[in-house]
Amino acid sequence: MFSFLTRKIYETEPDAFGLDLSDLSFKFAQLKRTRRGTKLVAFGFGDIPKGVMVNGEIQNEGEMIKVLAGAFAKPAYGSLTTRHVVCSLPEEHSFTRV
């Protein structure tokens, strides 16, 4: 009846893939935890055309969508099984407070 109380929280969270963007390139990877360890599900990378991203800001949103959508559709390895993403922030637009 109360089986939801015995589940671990991390089991109910959705899978996600990691995305790293820079001014000139991008990389993404999706990992999955299995009984035997961690498994690489998908991996991809590519170049971002000059002028699409400048100083950590996307200048041409349409072109960026086109580049990333193409890479997500056909990764270098495997295939993405989720639409959830964890993305890194450009250094120019992040700060910490001590």
C-alpha positions as CSV (number, residue, x, y, z in Angstrom):
1,M,0.0,0.0,0.0
2,F,2.8,2.5,0.9
3,S,5.4,1.1,-1.4
4,F,6.3,4.6,-2.6
5,L,7.7,5.3,0.8
6,T,10.4,2.6,0.5
7,R,11.7,3.8,-2.9
8,K,14.9,5.8,-3.0
9,I,14.5,9.3,-4.3
10,Y,17.2,9.0,-7.0
11,E,15.2,6.1,-8.6
12,T,12.3,8.4,-9.3
13,E,14.3,11.2,-10.8
14,P,14.4,11.3,-14.6
15,D,17.5,10.3,-16.6
16,A,19.4,13.3,-18.0
17,F,22.4,13.9,-20.2
18,G,25.2,16.4,-19.7
19,L,25.8,19.2,-22.2
20,D,28.9,21.4,-22.3
21,L,28.8,24.5,-24.5
22,S,31.6,26.8,-25.4
23,D,32.0,29.6,-28.0
24,L,33.4,27.2,-30.6
25,S,32.3,23.7,-29.7
26,F,29.9,21.5,-27.7
27,K,30.0,18.0,-26.1
28,F,27.3,15.9,-24.6
29,A,27.2,12.5,-22.9
30,Q,24.5,10.3,-21.2
31,L,25.5,7.7,-18.6
32,K,23.3,5.1,-17.0
33,R,23.9,3.2,-13.8
34,T,23.6,-0.6,-14.1
35,R,24.2,-3.5,-11.8
36,R,27.7,-3.9,-13.2
37,G,28.6,-0.2,-12.9
38,T,28.2,2.9,-15.1
39,K,27.5,2.5,-18.8
40,L,27.9,5.1,-21.6
41,V,24.5,5.4,-23.4
42,A,25.3,8.2,-25.8
43,F,28.1,10.6,-26.6
44,G,28.5,13.4,-29.2
45,F,30.5,16.5,-30.0
46,G,30.8,19.1,-32.7
47,D,31.8,22.6,-33.7
48,I,29.7,25.7,-33.3
49,P,29.9,28.0,-36.4
50,K,31.8,31.3,-35.7
51,G,29.5,34.1,-34.6
52,V,26.7,31.8,-33.3
53,M,28.0,32.1,-29.7
54,V,30.1,35.1,-28.6
55,N,31.5,35.5,-25.1
56,G,29.2,32.8,-23.7
57,E,26.0,34.4,-25.2
58,I,24.0,32.8,-28.0
59,Q,23.8,35.4,-30.8
60,N,22.0,33.3,-33.4
61,E,19.4,31.1,-31.6
62,G,18.1,29.4,-34.8
63,E,21.5,28.3,-36.0
64,M,22.4,27.0,-32.5
65,I,19.1,24.9,-32.4
66,K,19.9,23.5,-35.9
67,V,23.5,22.5,-34.9
68,L,22.5,20.9,-31.6
69,A,19.3,19.2,-32.9
70,G,21.4,17.6,-35.7
71,A,24.0,16.3,-33.2
72,F,21.4,15.0,-30.8
73,A,19.6,13.1,-33.6
74,K,22.8,11.4,-34.7
75,P,25.3,11.2,-31.8
76,A,28.9,9.8,-32.4
77,Y,28.0,6.9,-30.2
78,G,24.6,5.4,-29.1
79,S,21.4,7.4,-29.0
80,L,20.0,9.7,-26.4
81,T,17.1,8.2,-24.4
82,T,15.9,11.3,-22.6
83,R,15.0,15.0,-23.2
84,H,16.2,16.1,-19.8
85,V,19.6,18.0,-19.8
86,V,22.1,19.2,-17.3
87,C,24.0,22.1,-18.9
88,S,27.2,23.8,-17.8
89,L,27.1,27.6,-17.6
90,P,29.7,29.7,-19.4
91,E,32.3,31.1,-17.0
92,E,31.6,34.6,-18.1
93,H,28.0,34.3,-16.8
94,S,28.5,32.5,-13.5
95,F,29.6,33.7,-10.2
96,T,30.0,32.5,-6.6
97,R,29.5,34.2,-3.3
98,V,31.8,33.5,-0.4
